[in-house]
Amino acid sequence: MSGREGEKAGDRDGYKKGEREMRLVNNFFGEFGGRYVAEILNPPLEELKREFLKAMEDDEFKSEFESVSAEYTGRPTPLLFAENTTRMLGGGRIFIKLEGLANTGAHKINNVLGQLLLAKRMGKRRIIAETGAGQHGLATAALSAKFGFKCRVYMGKVDIERQRPNVFWMELYGAEVVPVEGVSGTLKDAVNEALRDWASSFEDTHYLLGSALGPSPYPDMVREFQSVIGKETKKQMEERGEKIEALVACVGGGSNSIGFFYPWLSYPWPSSKTPRLIGVEAGGSGDNIGEHAARMSGSGRPGIVHGYKSLFLLDDDGQVTPTHSVSAGLDYPGIGPQLAQLGKDGRIEFTKASDEEALTAVKTFAKNEGIVFALESAHAGAAALKLAPQLPKDRAIVINMSGRGDKDLFILAERMDRDNWHKFLRSIV
Ligand SMILES: *Cc1c(COP(=O)(O)O)cnc(C)c1O
């Protein structure tokens, strides 16, 4: 990967500090972003950018995105007033955007749908994707089945062992799940392997990247496709006449948060009328290297990994360090470039929640509201539980529940009801 190509590919006038207007494709967000890839990947990235910009002007694309979203994904997803939790805390009114009720269980499907429709327009027949915990792979496999694409998902060998249920679902949808050994056998090795595949297959293959990161145009494209979450939320809150004080979302690579925050990014700021935007990272089990994935709220350093410049958890040699979170979707060592810049500007506030706080949040919302948060989303829930008591009663806080917790059964039961769970597991083998 060459830095010089990255500098060349990006025009640095895309997003400047203090400038609230966003363009559709920025390449750079302040100092972060770019396209730091092997030269051979420039043509498919340019093709993708062209097709994306064309699609954004095309009513037919928009209407297909909307109709599949309605009849397949189940959009709009509901917005729930968390009445009992609000009463329990006695502060601001808590709302939950139930993005986890989308088909396949999380927000990932929005981006997958957008990119698959682009792949169709570009005449591609094969889809490749990387996956960590398997949620992005699952959404990609499901929609590839629906649209008739051949689908291959790269997944770290270690992740395959840890996430057997999602591997089972992906294969049921007809996808080929390919184990990647690499250095750690996890997500970062899977991304590298997918990029390698794409370098020799882009004639007929689209690389469906799963978060708002990677080389340009992915960060912009993924944000646009995920912005459906924020747009719906804004409308749903306006219809109820609610005054939003803060929006809270968990941050792995950053796709659910940037899509959720999107409509408010163009608001004047700072201003008392503009909601606070709060990103919550994985505080994990401690502050030492390998115990968390806190980049903005912890110790992220500038670096270039996976084709873009951003903040990463790096050691003194510039190598990516191990991370940990109880939630498999928040342990990526980097963060999308636009979020990194917005965090540096102070527009987005970053905080973290620990493994224990996330587990407590899962229990609290399950008992109070009859809703099971995904462990990732429960980090946002935990931050909201802390913030709500400090707010006046006429102000609202909205949590993005990026996923539902069904997928976490094995982790939750292990943590919350170990003996009975083990007894059950022994009884079925
Ligand atoms: C993948 C995932 C995340 C983290 O990814 P982002 O790109 O930061 O949104 C969060 N929540 C759920 C449920 C996920 O599946």
The ligand as a MOL file (V3000), in Angstrom:
LIG
                    3D

  0  0  0     0  0            999 V3000
M  V30 BEGIN CTAB
M  V30 COUNTS 15 15 0 0 0
M  V30 BEGIN ATOM
M  V30 1 C -21.5930 -4.7530 13.3710 0
M  V30 2 C -22.4140 -4.2020 14.4470 0
M  V30 3 C -22.0560 -3.0160 15.1320 0
M  V30 4 C -20.7720 -2.2850 14.8950 0
M  V30 5 O -20.5840 -1.7840 13.6100 0
M  V30 6 P -20.7700 -0.2660 13.2170 0
M  V30 7 O -20.2320 -0.1940 11.8340 0
M  V30 8 O -19.9850 0.5680 14.1930 0
M  V30 9 O -22.2110 0.0680 13.2960 0
M  V30 10 C -22.9280 -2.5240 16.0850 0
M  V30 11 N -24.0620 -3.1710 16.4010 0
M  V30 12 C -24.4370 -4.3120 15.7790 0
M  V30 13 C -25.7040 -4.9700 16.1830 0
M  V30 14 C -23.6280 -4.8660 14.7900 0
M  V30 15 O -24.0010 -6.0100 14.1820 0
M  V30 END ATOM
M  V30 BEGIN BOND
M  V30 1 1 1 2
M  V30 2 1 2 3
M  V30 3 2 2 14
M  V30 4 1 3 4
M  V30 5 2 3 10
M  V30 6 1 4 5
M  V30 7 1 5 6
M  V30 8 2 6 7
M  V30 9 1 6 8
M  V30 10 1 6 9
M  V30 11 1 10 11
M  V30 12 2 11 12
M  V30 13 1 12 13
M  V30 14 1 12 14
M  V30 15 1 14 15
M  V30 END BOND
M  V30 END CTAB
M  END
